[in-house]
Amino acid sequence: MRILVDVEGLPWEKAWDITVRACAYTNHTVLPEALERWPTSMLDSILPRHLQIIYHINHLHLQEVQKKFPDDWERVKRMSLVEEEGEKRVNMAHLCIVGSHAVNGVAQIHSDIIKNDIFRDFYELSPEKFQNKTNGITPRRWLLLCNPSLADLIAEKIGEEWIVHLEQLQQLKQFAKDTNFQRAVQKVKQENKLKLAQLLQKEYGVKVNPASMFDIQVKRIHEYKRQLLNCLHIITLYNRIKRNPSANFTPRTVMIGGKAAPGYYTAKKIIKLICSVGNVVNNDPIVGDKLKVIFLENYRVTLAEKIMPAADLSEQISTAGTEASGTGNMKFMLNGALTIGTLDGANVEMAEEMGQDNIFIFGMTVDEVEKLKHHGYNAYDYYNSNPDIKQCVDQIQNGFFSPANPDEFRDVADILLKYDRFFLLADFDAYIKCQDRVGEIYQDQSKWVEMAIHNIASSGKFSSDRTIAEYARKIWGVEPTWEKLPAPHEPRDEEPVAKRKTNSSRYNRQVCLCL
């Protein structure tokens, strides 16, 4: 607006029309602390002209609100771009919505929450703006490049068109019970696990059992993603082994990886707790190779490319209603890992695609979480009524995992019992029971591999090609084309596409969705 009005000299109405038609807003989080609100005092000192423009946008916007909802002053206050309570601030999400021709969430459940909850007033003002665009991942990197053996296996069965038309993986469903195909999928998974096991021994000095279930949670460290719930499960397993070392137990290697924001104290404490629990578990001779715990340092794409193909179980355990979509969940699914998760983010659509029989769903739904919030959550109710929870929390609180500093994790226990916004203990029992079912099914390898094949075969929807085509058609107003561009190292000459030499090697194929 500043450039169009001040520099180019356009009238306000024309500039605003261009701006709104040019801009679209994709929301990526519903967590209030992540939605930016900038103090007007700061904007005034750094960008005074921009603040003037924001005030004028707000003035015209609130006139529209009053026109549609006369005398509803509470609504006008809620919908203002400028928050007047306390320090005066600009609500950037509100500014984004007002200044865009389209607003979308990144999974169906997330888009519904945006319309029905956090931006409900704006939806009621302009329902035509609101859309959903479920996230996707590129199958070139997340299968072809990182898991060539599985890509080869798929190509032998159904050809190579799935590389650019991922929905064709559905053809694999007919082979889900085929013992020869099951064996081949199992062999690929085992080879990938052996490679990762070698890397873990080299990098961390921990010898893991490659026949154990590789149970993996990799994502940014955040309370809403509930790495702490995973940690409580690890402690529960440890306590069970110690109580009865000779019981039938599905061996697991639990890996947790991800980075904490530099100033996020709690996230760093959670990392330290995972490492401390690992230190106790991994050095206990009674546990042996039944359970190993590894914190994966410096989680990044290059490490993810090694992790995804080797995973048996993918942990997607955020509190329902907090994860916008997730994409790691899709990468694991495409590589034949099974998912344990809540009905949150894209997990909901993954379950729809593969069927409830091929995913481990547990815990409260969004509505049940809302109900619990309304009635009031008291963590002590769960702590006092569940001996497993009590033992875990007491061990954290009393320094069992930090003998040199018994108070090390008292803050973590306090969060669980007093300040937990993400209801870990309310979902604990359902999570443990679901994990027990995971352990049982893992022992029936034929059933497990059948489920894994259904996961791979149901991944088609989660290609970024589908996502980008939807953005193109519904938001950007352009039609996608499947014209193949030359690879980055090939010259970009003006020859017609048909005459260009292409490298037919499956792994060097660069298929771009061009707009």
Secondary structure by P-SEA (a helix, b strand, c coil): cccccccccccaaaaaaaaaaabbbbbcccccccbbbbbaaaaaaccaaaaaaaaaaaaaaaaaaaaacccaaaaaaaaccccccccbbbcaaaaaaaaccbbbcccaaaaaaaaaccaaaaaaaccccbbbbbbbbbcccccccccaaaaaaaaaccccccccccccccccccccccaaaaaaaaaaaaaaaaaaaaaaaaaccccccccccbbbbbccccccccaaaaaaaaaaaaaaaaacccccccccbbbbbbbcccccaaaaaaaaaaaaaaaaaaacccccccbbbbbcccccaaaaaacccccccccccccccccccccaaaaaaaaccccccccccaaaaaaaaccccccccccccaaaaaaaaaacccaaaaaaacaaaaaaaaaaaacccccccccccaaaaaaaccccccccccaaaaaaaaaaaaaaaaaaaaaaaaaaaaaaaacccccaaaaaaaaacccccbbbbcccccccccccccccccccccccccccbbbbbcc
